[in-house]
Amino acid sequence: MKSGGQDSFNLIIPLFAFLLLLPASAYPAPTISVEGNSQADLGTFETRESKGTSFKITNKGNEILKIGKIQTTCKCSKLDISSKEIAPGASAVLEVETTPYTLEGKFTRSIYIETNDPANKFVQLSIVGNATTLANVEPGKLVYAGKLSPGQLWRNTFVIKGADSRKLSLGQPFVESNQPARAILKGVSDTEFQIAVEVQIGPEYDSMKTLIKVPVIQPAGWSEIEIRAAGQVVKDTEKKETDLKKK
């Protein structure tokens, strides 16, 4: 004679096997789907312009799809989604708009979407393109001056060259610095300029931070060209300690 416990056990095994054979769609869960391409090509545009694109996100599951954080790999774009809760079979649109002057040259930037889809906790999208600039700066728009000593006069020459054949007209630069500094602009040709920068290093700060803003007169509609220089101010006591450690 079989016991009641044995009968229950015999019923559980076939039921468990049946559940394993059920398709995934039989379980209540959201399923995120990006309609079309997950990468948007913004083409070639001037860095001062704002370019936009959109992604259509559909819930192909049978539970509400919840959108969590939406983040990018840079501070170069604004993101806005039409809904953060998407019903089964419904869709939402993610709008992406680039911020002027934050992209330069050929670029690829990623967008990460957090969801409650058990199979896709994070979905990656991307935007690509080529943001052309008005002028290039040599040796660069950001220069590290290295270790500096109080009393030292740091000098550097920056060359601004037009990125194309358009005539450049620049105004005298403005200087913002935590150290006494000046910048002198000199025209070389219709498309090239030199900026001689001098910073007098003092003992008041442990760093040098200098920002040079060069107004663009022609062509019209461009913001200032910004050049930054930074360095570490090493005082005599710090130098002596470093020298002793080397010995």
Secondary structure as the mmCIF struct_conf table of DSSP 4:
data_model
#
loop_
_struct_conf.conf_type_id
_struct_conf.id
_struct_conf.beg_label_comp_id
_struct_conf.beg_label_asym_id
_struct_conf.beg_label_seq_id
_struct_conf.end_label_comp_id
_struct_conf.end_label_asym_id
_struct_conf.end_label_seq_id
HELX_RH_AL_P HELX_RH_AL_P1 GLY A 4 LEU A 21
BEND BEND1 LEU A 22 LEU A 22
HELX_RH_3T_P HELX_RH_3T_P1 ALA A 24 ALA A 26
BEND BEND2 TYR A 27 TYR A 27
STRN STRN1 ILE A 32 GLU A 35
BEND BEND3 GLY A 36 GLY A 36
BEND BEND4 SER A 38 SER A 38
STRN STRN2 GLN A 39 GLU A 46
TURN_TY1_P TURN_TY1_P1 THR A 47 ARG A 48
BEND BEND5 GLU A 49 GLU A 49
STRN STRN3 GLY A 52 ASN A 59
BEND BEND6 GLY A 61 GLU A 63
STRN STRN4 LEU A 65 THR A 72
BEND BEND7 THR A 73 CYS A 76
STRN STRN5 SER A 77 ILE A 81
BEND BEND8 SER A 82 SER A 82
BEND BEND9 LYS A 84 LYS A 84
STRN STRN6 GLU A 85 ILE A 86
TURN_TY1_P TURN_TY1_P2 PRO A 88 GLY A 89
STRN STRN7 SER A 91 THR A 98
HELX_LH_PP_P HELX_LH_PP_P1 THR A 99 THR A 99
TURN_TY1_P TURN_TY1_P3 PRO A 100 TYR A 101
BEND BEND10 THR A 102 THR A 102
STRN STRN8 GLY A 105 ASP A 117
TURN_TY1_P TURN_TY1_P4 PRO A 118 ALA A 119
STRN STRN9 ASN A 120 THR A 132
BEND BEND11 LEU A 134 LEU A 134
STRN STRN10 ALA A 135 GLU A 138
BEND BEND12 PRO A 139 PRO A 139
BEND BEND13 LYS A 141 LYS A 141
STRN STRN11 LEU A 142 LEU A 148
TURN_TY1_P TURN_TY1_P5 PRO A 150 GLY A 151
STRN STRN12 LEU A 153 GLY A 162
BEND BEND14 ALA A 163 ARG A 166
STRN STRN13 SER A 169 LEU A 170
HELX_LH_PP_P HELX_LH_PP_P2 GLY A 171 PRO A 173
STRN STRN14 PHE A 174 SER A 177
BEND BEND15 ASN A 178 GLN A 179
STRN STRN15 ALA A 181 SER A 189
TURN_TY1_P TURN_TY1_P6 ASP A 190 THR A 191
STRN STRN16 GLU A 192 GLN A 200
BEND BEND16 PRO A 203 GLU A 204
BEND BEND17 ASP A 206 ASP A 206
STRN STRN17 SER A 207 VAL A 214
STRN STRN18 VAL A 216 GLN A 218
BEND BEND18 PRO A 219 PRO A 219
TURN_TY1_P TURN_TY1_P7 ALA A 220 GLY A 221
STRN STRN19 ILE A 225 VAL A 233
HELX_RH_AL_P HELX_RH_AL_P2 ASP A 236 LYS A 246
#
